[in-house]
Amino acid sequence: MSNLKNLTVIAVIAAIIGDAPLTNARAEEALQKPSVYVAGKGKYCKEISVRGYLDCFYASLEACQKHNNSTNHRCVANPNNGT
């Protein structure tokens, strides 16, 4: 019975150690993702000079570019719309 107990303990420890790299990878991935604040529900957004802020009030890429031509802001798809 003692051998079975030892084998169970070893199996549990191996499972915990085997899962550690996966947990570390998830933590590193979360740290690498930039947080973005999205204002509005339009399909396209202009990137504001404040890092991580998107102003999403445009129905089309052309409308965003036309409205922001003189300000030199970049227009991007709204990350919350999946476009």
Helices and strands as residue ranges (DSSP letters): H 2-32, E 37-39, E 44-47, E 53-58, H 61-67, E 75-77
